[in-house]
Amino acid sequence: MKIDLSFNALQFDEIQLRDRNVVVIDVLRASTTVTVALFNGAREIIPVASIESAAKISGSLFGEVTLRGGERNGKIIEGFNLGNSPVEYSESAVKGKSIIYCTTNGSIAMAKCRYAKSMIIGSFVNLSKVIEFMCKENKDYIIICAGRVNSMDNFALEDVVCAGMIIDKLMDKDDIELELSDSAKAARAVYKSLGRSILKMLKNTEHGKYLIEIGFSEDIKICSAIDSVPVLPMLLGTSIKLRREEEKIE
């Protein structure tokens, strides 16, 4: 299994990801929120890259069963039903609903993967499910860290630490032979250095500090809880749904 890694999603377009197996990571908060939403009964997540795309798609779907969720600069988009806090995506709010999802970083990365051979969503909250699936498939993967569009270096430390943790756990598997790119090796080294306390690490990242500043400190705790939401969101057709054991994976 060859593992490559990108520190942000901006360097790729949809065509470059065609026929690739992809793991998308946006710890704070898109990956976590998508996982929580599906765990709580959301029918599907439809990621879009822009507010304009969200408006266009929502106009063609049934209003009673469709919600718009997302954020700009961490805060709910005007006219949307939900923001990007996993707390908002409770069972009572999302069960049975399709969610058109638009965020500053994560949904852009997810939308770019619509032609990928396979795409799964990774975070700390479903870490073991991601590793389990990758081991079972035993294929080459590229891990895409969503990064931060509004950051000068487009780098999000929390995504890299999560990717590094996945890679490190894969290295422990005796039945998997890994070949790592230099960027994958770097992510593993970052995890080894900073991964002893995930909560502390998240609180001290640039985006973590910003979320705390605007009132989302509880989200940091939720996003740091390893394996607390044991499901695997994956691209099925044109939307992200839960992978179920009985479904046939091509």
Residue pairs with C-beta under 8 A, 6 or more apart in sequence:
1 134
1 138
1 139
1 140
1 141
1 170
1 176
1 177
1 178
1 179
2 140
2 141
2 178
2 179
2 180
2 181
3 140
3 141
3 142
3 143
3 167
3 170
3 178
3 179
3 180
3 181
3 184
4 140
4 141
4 142
4 143
4 181
4 183
4 184
5 142
5 143
5 144
5 145
5 163
5 167
5 181
5 183
5 184
5 186
5 187
6 12
6 142
6 143
6 144
6 145
6 183
7 145
7 147
7 154
7 155
7 159
7 160
7 183
8 144
8 145
8 146
8 147
8 148
8 154
8 155
8 156
9 24
9 105
9 108
9 109
9 112
9 144
9 145
9 146
9 147
10 147
10 149
10 154
12 112
12 144
13 112
14 112
14 113
14 114
14 115
15 115
17 112
17 113
17 115
17 116
17 142
18 115
18 116
18 117
19 115
19 116
19 117
20 116
20 117
20 142
21 116
21 117
21 118
21 119
21 137
21 139
21 140
21 141
21 142
22 113
22 116
22 118
22 119
22 120
22 141
22 142
22 143
22 144
23 119
23 120
23 121
23 122
23 130
23 134
23 141
23 142
23 143
23 144
23 163
23 166
24 31
24 106
24 109
24 110
24 113
24 119
24 120
24 121
24 122
24 144
24 146
25 31
25 121
25 122
25 123
25 143
25 144
25 145
25 146
25 159
25 162
25 163
26 103
26 105
26 106
26 109
26 123
26 145
26 146
26 156
26 159
27 123
27 124
27 156
27 158
27 159
27 161
27 162
27 202
27 223
28 156
28 158
28 202
28 205
28 207
28 208
28 211
28 219
28 220
28 223
29 84
29 85
29 86
29 103
29 106
29 211
29 216
29 219
29 223
30 84
30 101
30 103
30 105
30 106
30 107
30 109
30 110
30 146
31 106
31 121
31 122
31 123
31 146
32 86
32 123
32 124
32 125
32 219
32 222
32 223
32 229
33 69
33 84
33 85
33 86
33 89
34 45
34 101
34 106
34 110
34 121
34 233
34 240
35 121
35 123
35 125
35 126
35 229
35 231
35 233
36 86
36 89
36 125
36 222
36 229
37 45
37 69
37 86
37 89
37 94
37 99
38 45
38 231
38 233
38 240
38 241
38 242
39 229
39 231
39 242
40 89
40 90
40 91
40 93
40 94
40 95
41 91
41 94
41 95
41 96
42 89
42 94
42 95
42 96
42 97
42 98
42 99
43 65
43 96
43 97
43 98
43 241
44 98
44 99
44 239
44 240
44 241
45 99
45 101
45 233
45 239
45 240
45 241
46 57
46 98
46 99
46 100
46 101
46 238
46 239
46 240
47 101
47 102
47 106
47 107
47 110
47 111
47 240
48 54
48 57
48 100
48 101
48 102
48 107
48 111
49 102
49 107
49 108
49 111
49 112
50 102
51 70
51 72
51 77
51 102
53 102
54 68
54 70
54 77
54 80
54 100
54 101
54 102
57 100
58 66
58 68
58 100
61 98
61 100
65 96
65 97
65 98
66 97
66 98
66 99
66 100
67 81
67 82
67 93
67 94
67 97
67 98
67 99
67 100
68 77
68 79
68 80
68 81
68 82
68 99
68 100
68 101
68 102
69 80
69 81
69 82
69 83
69 84
69 88
69 89
69 99
69 100
69 101
69 102
70 76
70 77
70 80
70 82
70 83
70 84
70 101
70 102
70 103
70 107
71 77
71 83
71 84
71 103
71 104
72 104
73 104
73 150
74 84
74 104
74 210
74 211
74 214
74 216
75 83
75 214
76 82
76 83
76 84
77 83
77 102
80 102
82 88
82 89
82 93
82 94
82 99
84 103
85 216
85 218
85 219
86 219
86 222
86 223
87 218
87 219
87 222
98 239
101 107
101 110
104 148
104 149
104 150
105 146
105 147
105 148
105 149
105 156
106 146
108 146
108 149
109 144
109 146
110 119
110 121
110 235
110 240
113 119
113 144
113 235
114 235
114 238
116 235
118 137
118 234
118 235
118 249
119 234
119 235
119 240
120 130
120 133
120 232
120 233
120 234
120 235
120 243
121 232
121 233
121 234
121 240
122 130
122 143
122 162
122 163
122 166
123 162
123 223
124 162
124 165
124 198
124 223
124 224
124 225
124 226
124 227
125 222
125 223
125 225
125 226
125 227
125 228
125 229
126 227
126 229
126 230
126 231
126 232
126 233
127 162
127 165
127 166
127 169
127 226
127 227
128 169
128 227
128 230
129 227
129 230
129 231
129 232
130 166
130 232
131 166
131 169
131 170
133 232
133 234
133 243
134 141
134 166
134 170
135 170
135 173
135 175
135 176
137 249
138 176
143 163
143 166
143 167
143 184
143 187
145 156
145 159
145 160
145 162
145 163
145 187
146 156
146 159
147 154
147 155
147 156
147 159
148 154
148 155
148 156
148 206
148 207
151 206
156 205
156 206
156 207
157 190
157 194
157 201
157 205
157 206
158 201
158 202
158 205
158 207
158 208
158 223
160 186
160 187
160 190
160 191
161 187
161 190
161 191
161 194
161 195
161 198
161 201
162 191
163 184
163 187
163 191
164 187
164 188
164 189
164 190
164 191
164 192
164 195
165 191
165 195
167 178
167 180
167 184
167 187
167 188
167 191
168 188
168 191
168 192
168 195
170 176
170 178
171 178
171 188
180 188
194 201
195 201
198 224
198 226
199 220
199 221
199 224
202 208
202 220
202 223
202 224
203 209
203 212
203 220
208 220
211 217
211 219
211 220
212 220
222 228
231 242
231 243
232 242
232 243
233 240
233 241
233 242
233 243
234 240
234 241
234 242
234 243
236 243
236 247
243 249
